[in-house]
């Protein structure tokens, strides 16, 4: 498998959080203040997502320091995009706050990328 470039797209920059994120993400970080990349309809989670037993348990396990700045409701996702005509190879759209993508499906799509 060849080299695959990872990019992060974020919707806001509060204080030093983008620079702080660089400790964990070495690829390019793009700021999308207009939220164009988030689609025609912004998907947001509700209070029930944040207050679920699963989410509360996950929050207790977090070992990384962070901040509670920003609105925190806009949900994200993961795209695997191949070059040229290959286009979109995998899409994971977060359905609930904190939902993770299936890494096996992501890796399967990455392996399809032609070099």
Number of C-alpha atoms within 10 A of each C-alpha: 9 9 8 13 7 11 13 12 15 16 16 16 13 9 9 8 13 16 12 11 12 12 8 8 14 11 11 12 16 13 15 14 12 9 15 11 14 17 8 8 8 13 17 15 16 12 9 11 18 17 11 12 11 11 17 12 11 11 12 8 9 9 7 6 5 10 8 6 9 10 7 11 15 14 17 22 13 15 14 20 18 18 10 8 7 11 11 13 17 16 15 16 14 18 15 17 21 16 15 14 14 10 9 9 14 17 12 13 18 19 12 14 18 11 9
